[in-house]
């Protein structure tokens, strides 16, 4: 009986519609860049040396534990007050390994949620990955895979058919020129009894200059679109959410052309994707600040099948950026910026989390 009451409190709420009250089930889907969630152990296979006690960041056990507490607090509160339950699905980025996620979900603020973990090690040279956390009582994964993004610093010339080459030498050339970045994580499963697909992303950064690296993110957008297309070929009504730190805003070519995201529901045709965060960007909101300018790199984009006025099944209601005073620096040169890690203390992140609500009418 106690569980049943909690279930009602968590999942059912009222939305006032033309003086008529309707009841809906609600699930929050969130994404958060955890910003350098490293443990303190030196991994000899990745460039994580600075995130060790003797490294440049002086990353101690105390800082690591504080970082876990900080992240747990945020994850437990995203989506409130509309939904008193923590997010059902949480995409994360800048994660060193599965171990740090296992430590995170054991934090007191998250332990009662009984979170599952889906994570793969990626080829990123810093050793940072993406992952999906999910509440086991609401979401049941049925398949998951990591899809590599193969990109190069410069175009590798095509070999002539008659050209005799040494395969080993060519492989070394390709490896030398390849940009090792994060894989795109695809998870399929059932949200309650409805099939849904989630892609978690962390696209290539602007390190080296925005113009010089734009092609990398455009390639990431095209790969994302290819994954969505493959799901829609199997089921034209496939419900797909692609989320992540795209390292580009809603107006960049990787999002608008590579992924083909639309900004208005009225523009969204059958196989299109909709980006509700473009509207928030137009309002001057942001998830990351640089040189006193805000942008929305963190977004959750969805297929047309989730953008319907019929709530007989789970569909998109609204999107938001989760911001609280404790997530913002209140002094110093970066006053007003997200409260990130410093040499003296563990912060939260240099990004703010984002979320969308999926709702379904309860009859």
C-alpha positions in Angstrom: 0.0 0.0 0.0 2.9 2.4 0.8 4.4 1.7 -2.6 1.1 2.2 -4.3 0.6 5.6 -2.7 4.2 6.6 -3.7 3.5 5.4 -7.3 0.4 7.7 -7.4 2.3 10.7 -6.0 5.3 10.2 -8.3 3.6 9.5 -11.6 0.2 11.2 -11.6 -0.5 14.8 -11.7 -3.1 17.2 -13.1 -2.8 19.5 -16.1 -5.5 22.1 -16.3 -7.0 22.2 -19.8 -9.9 24.6 -20.4 -11.2 24.2 -16.9 -11.2 20.4 -17.3 -8.7 18.5 -15.2 -7.0 15.4 -16.7 -4.6 13.0 -15.1 -1.4 12.0 -16.8 1.5 9.7 -16.2 4.8 11.6 -16.4 8.4 10.5 -17.0 11.4 12.9 -17.0 14.1 12.1 -19.5 17.4 14.0 -18.7 20.9 14.6 -20.0 23.9 15.9 -18.0 27.5 16.3 -18.9 29.2 15.2 -15.6 32.4 17.1 -16.4 35.4 15.0 -15.8 33.9 12.3 -13.6 37.2 10.5 -13.0 38.2 8.2 -10.2 41.6 8.8 -8.6 43.3 5.7 -10.1 45.7 6.2 -13.0 44.6 4.2 -16.0 47.7 3.4 -18.1 45.7 3.1 -21.3 44.2 6.7 -21.2 45.3 10.3 -20.7 43.9 10.6 -17.2 47.1 11.5 -15.4 45.9 15.0 -14.4 42.9 13.4 -12.6 45.0 11.6 -10.0 46.2 12.8 -6.5 49.6 13.7 -8.0 48.3 15.1 -11.2 47.6 18.7 -12.3 44.1 18.7 -10.8 45.2 17.3 -7.4 42.2 15.0 -7.7 41.9 13.4 -4.3 39.5 10.8 -2.8 37.8 13.6 -0.9 37.2 15.6 -4.0 36.0 12.6 -5.9 33.5 11.7 -3.1 32.2 15.3 -3.0 31.8 15.2 -6.8 29.6 12.1 -6.5 27.5 13.8 -3.8 27.1 16.9 -6.0 26.0 15.0 -9.1 23.6 12.8 -7.1 21.9 15.9 -5.7 21.4 17.3 -9.2 20.2 14.0 -10.7 17.7 13.5 -7.9 16.1 16.9 -8.5 16.0 17.3 -12.3 12.4 17.8 -13.5 11.0 19.1 -10.2 8.5 20.5 -9.4 6.3 19.2 -12.3 7.5 15.7 -11.6 8.4 14.8 -8.0 10.2 11.7 -9.2 13.8 11.8 -10.4 14.4 11.2 -14.1 13.5 7.7 -15.4 16.2 8.0 -18.1 19.5 9.9 -17.6 22.1 10.2 -20.4 25.5 11.2 -19.1 28.8 12.3 -20.7 32.5 12.7 -19.6 32.4 9.4 -17.6 35.7 7.6 -17.1 34.5 4.1 -16.6 31.6 1.9 -15.3 33.1 2.0 -11.8 32.5 5.7 -11.3 28.8 5.1 -12.3 28.5 2.2 -9.8 29.8 4.6 -7.1 27.4 7.3 -8.2 24.2 5.2 -8.1 25.1 4.1 -4.5 24.9 7.7 -3.3 22.1 8.1 -0.7 20.1 10.5 -2.9 20.0 7.9 -5.7 20.2 4.5 -4.0 16.5 4.2 -3.6 15.9 4.7 -7.3 17.5 1.3 -8.1 19.3 2.6 -11.2 20.6 0.4 -14.0 23.7 1.2 -16.0 24.4 0.9 -19.7 28.0 1.8 -20.5 30.7 1.0 -23.0 34.4 2.1 -23.0 35.0 4.3 -26.0 38.2 5.0 -27.9 38.4 8.6 -26.7 42.0 9.3 -25.7 41.0 11.0 -22.5 39.1 7.9 -21.5 35.7 9.6 -21.3 32.6 7.9 -22.3 28.8 8.3 -22.5 26.3 6.1 -20.6 22.6 5.7 -19.8 21.2 5.4 -16.3 17.6 4.1 -15.9 15.1 3.4 -13.2 14.6 -0.4 -13.5 11.0 -0.3 -12.3 9.9 1.9 -15.3 12.3 1.1 -18.1 13.4 -2.4 -19.4 16.3 -2.4 -22.0 16.1 -5.0 -24.7 19.2 -4.2 -26.7 22.1 -1.8 -26.7 25.2 -1.1 -28.8 28.0 1.4 -29.2 28.3 2.8 -32.7 31.7 4.3 -33.5 32.2 7.6 -35.2 35.0 7.2 -37.7 36.6 10.6 -38.6 40.0 11.7 -39.7 42.2 14.8 -39.2 42.5 15.0 -43.0 41.0 13.1 -45.8 42.6 9.7 -46.5 43.2 9.5 -50.3 41.3 6.6 -52.0 43.5 3.9 -53.3 43.5 3.1 -57.0 42.3 -0.5 -57.8 45.6 -1.3 -59.5 47.7 0.1 -56.7 49.7 -2.4 -54.7 49.7 -1.3 -51.1 51.0 -2.7 -47.8 47.8 -3.1 -45.7 49.8 -2.8 -42.4 51.3 0.5 -43.5 47.9 1.8 -44.6 46.3 0.8 -41.3 49.0 2.7 -39.4 48.4 5.8 -41.5 44.7 5.7 -40.9 45.2 5.1 -37.2 47.6 8.1 -37.0 45.1 10.4 -38.7 41.9 9.1 -37.0 40.3 11.4 -34.4 39.4 9.0 -31.6 36.2 10.3 -30.1 33.2 9.0 -28.2 30.9 6.3 -29.6 27.2 7.0 -30.0 25.3 4.8 -27.6 22.0 3.3 -28.8 19.7 1.7 -26.3 16.3 0.2 -27.1 13.7 -0.9 -24.6 10.3 -0.4 -23.1 9.2 2.6 -21.1 6.5 0.8 -19.1 4.9 -1.1 -22.0 5.9 1.2 -24.9 9.0 0.7 -27.0 11.4 3.6 -27.1 15.0 4.2 -28.4 17.6 6.4 -26.9 20.8 7.6 -28.4 23.4 9.2 -26.1 26.0 11.5 -27.6 29.1 13.5 -26.9 30.2 14.9 -30.2 33.7 16.1 -31.1 34.8 19.2 -29.3 35.9 22.6 -30.8 39.5 22.0 -29.6 41.6 23.2 -32.6 39.0 25.9 -33.6 35.3 25.8 -34.4 35.8 26.1 -38.2 38.5 23.4 -38.3 36.4 20.9 -36.3 33.0 21.6 -37.7 33.2 18.8 -40.2 33.7 16.3 -37.4 30.4 17.3 -35.7 28.7 17.4 -39.1 29.8 13.8 -39.5 28.5 13.0 -36.0 25.1 14.5 -37.0 25.0 12.4 -40.2 25.8 9.2 -38.2 23.0 10.1 -35.8 20.6 10.6 -38.6 21.7 7.3 -40.1 20.9 5.5 -36.8 17.5 7.1 -36.7 16.7 6.2 -40.3 17.6 2.6 -39.7 15.2 2.5 -36.7 12.5 4.1 -38.8 13.0 1.6 -41.7 12.1 -1.2 -39.2 9.2 0.8 -37.7 8.1 4.1 -39.3 6.5 5.1 -36.0 9.7 4.3 -33.9 10.0 6.7 -31.0 13.6 7.9 -30.8 15.2 10.4 -28.4 18.7 11.5 -29.3 20.4 13.4 -26.4 23.8 14.7 -25.5 26.5 17.3 -25.5 26.6 18.0 -29.2 29.4 20.7 -28.8 27.2 22.7 -31.2 24.2 24.8 -30.6 20.7 24.3 -32.2 21.5 26.6 -35.1 24.8 24.9 -36.2 25.0 22.9 -39.4 25.6 19.6 -37.6 22.1 19.9 -36.0 20.2 21.7 -38.7 21.6 19.8 -41.7 23.5 16.7 -40.5 20.7 15.7 -38.2 18.0 17.7 -39.9 16.3 19.0 -36.8 13.2 21.2 -37.1 12.5 24.0 -34.6 8.7 24.2 -34.9 6.2 21.4 -34.3 4.2 22.6 -37.3 7.3 22.0 -39.5 7.8 18.4 -38.5 6.8 15.9 -41.1 6.5 12.1 -40.6 10.2 11.1 -40.6 11.6 14.4 -39.3 13.1 15.2 -36.0 12.1 18.0 -33.6 14.5 20.1 -31.4 12.6 21.9 -28.6 15.8 23.5 -27.4 16.0 25.9 -30.4 13.1 27.8 -29.0 14.9 28.1 -25.6 18.0 29.3 -27.4 15.9 32.0 -29.1 15.0 33.1 -25.7 18.6 33.6 -24.8 18.8 30.6 -22.4 21.9 28.4 -22.3 23.6 25.3 -20.8 27.2 26.4 -21.1 28.9 29.8 -21.0 32.0 31.0 -22.8 33.3 34.6 -22.8 30.1 35.8 -21.2 28.0 34.3 -24.0 25.6 31.4 -23.4 24.8 28.6 -25.8 22.8 25.3 -25.7 25.2 22.5 -26.5 23.1 20.0 -24.4 20.0 19.1 -26.2 17.3 16.3 -26.4 15.9 15.9 -29.9 13.1 13.5 -30.9 11.4 11.9 -33.8 8.0 13.1 -35.1 6.4 10.1 -33.5 6.9 11.7 -30.1 5.5 15.1 -31.1 1.7 14.5 -31.2 -1.3 16.1 -29.5 -2.7 12.6 -28.8 -1.5 11.5 -25.3 -3.0 8.0 -25.4 0.6 6.9 -25.5 3.8 8.6 -24.1 4.5 11.8 -26.0 6.5 15.0 -25.6 5.0 17.6 -23.3 7.8 20.2 -22.8 11.5 20.8 -22.4 13.6 22.6 -19.9 17.1 23.5 -18.6 17.6 22.6 -15.0 19.2 25.6 -13.2 19.4 26.2 -9.5 21.4 28.8 -7.5 23.6 26.1 -6.1 24.7 25.2 -9.7 25.9 28.7 -10.4 29.1 30.5 -9.3 28.3 33.5 -7.1 31.6 35.2 -7.0 34.9 35.7 -8.8 35.8 36.1 -12.5 33.3 33.4 -13.5 30.4 34.7 -11.5 27.2 33.6 -13.1 28.8 30.7 -14.9 28.0 27.0 -14.0 29.9 25.9 -10.9 32.6 23.6 -12.2 35.6 21.8 -10.7 38.5 23.9 -9.5 41.9 23.1 -8.1 40.5 23.8 -4.6 37.2 22.0 -4.7 35.0 19.6 -6.6 32.1 21.4 -8.3 29.1 20.2 -10.2 29.8 20.7 -13.9 30.6 23.4 -16.5 27.2 22.5 -18.1 23.7 22.7 -16.9 21.5 19.6 -17.3 18.5 19.5 -19.7 15.3 17.5 -19.7 12.1 16.7 -21.4 8.8 15.4 -20.1 7.0 12.5 -21.7 3.3 12.2 -20.6 0.4 9.9 -21.2 -3.2 10.4 -20.3 -4.4 8.2 -17.5 -7.9 6.9 -18.0 
